[in-house]
Amino acid sequence: MEYEEIFLIKWEKEVTENLLARLIRARNIELSTVFFNFNMVKNDEDDNKFADLYLSSNADFIVSNDVKILALNKSEFPEFTVITLQEFSKMLSNRSFSI
């Protein structure tokens, strides 16, 4: 719940609790446990959680405009697929993916 403290600053306690509760109960949210830390993101250790979650959940891709996360595409092993928010938006509008 790393973002909880940020949400609390922006929206206060009640809104934050409601938002987080909705996210946890959403049908399209799957909780995943990370068992290994691969430390794949260089120069921004805090972003490693995204790479580790991608690997542990066998995700199809990561959506990010962060240059350090996008650099994961250069990894030979393990392989990553990171797309930008603009690419993801285009996928949604084209419905060129399956869930």
N, C-alpha and C positions, 0 to 999 in steps of 0.2 A: 504494500500500500504506500509506495514511495510518493505518489502524487497527492496523497491525502493532505499532507501539510500545505501543499501549494493550493489545493482546492479550498482548504479552510481559510486561507488568506483572502482568496478571491470571492468566495461565496458564503462563507461562514458555516457553522456546524450542521444545521438542519438540511440545507441544500446539499452539502457534501455527503452527508450520511445517506440521503435519498438517492443521489447519483450513484454512489458506490454500491448500494444495495441493488439498484436496478441493473447495474453492470454485472454483478455477480449472479443474478437470477436470469439474465437474458438467455434466450434459447440458442443464440448464435455465439455464446461465449463458452469456451472450454478451458477449465482450469488444468494446468499442467505443472508437474513438479520437475524442477531442474536438479539433476543429480550430479552433474559435472560442470565445472567452470573451465571453458576452453581458452578464455582470454584472447579472443580473436580480434577485438577492436583495439587498435593501437592508439595511443595518445588520448584516450577518453575511457578510462576503466569503467566508469559508471554505465556506459552504453553496452558493456558486455552482456548485460542481462537480456538484451534483445537477441543477440546472436545465440546465447545459450538456450533461450526459450524456443527460438526457431529450430534448433537442432533437437531439443528434447521433445518437441511436439510434432516433429516431422511436417512442419508447415510448408506450404507451397512457395511462399515468398514473404519478404519483409517490405513494408511500405514506409519509406523514409526519404526525406530530402537532406538528411544529415550527411555531409561529405564523408565522415569517418565510417558511417554505416554503409554508404554506397560503395566504399572501398572494399567491402567484403566480397563483392562480385569478382574481385581479382584472386580470391583464395582458390588454390587448386584442390586443397583438401583441408577440411571438408568444403564441399561446394555450397555456395549461397546464391540465392536469387533475391536481389534487392531491387525494387522498383520505386520510382518517384511517386509522389502523390498525384502528379499530373498523369502519369501512366496508369495508375490505378483508377483515377477518375474516368479516363478514356475507356478502360476495360469495363467499368460499370455501365457507361453509356452505350457501349457496343454489345454488352452482355457476352463478351468473348471469353468467358471462363465458366467453369462449372463448379458448383459447390456440392 
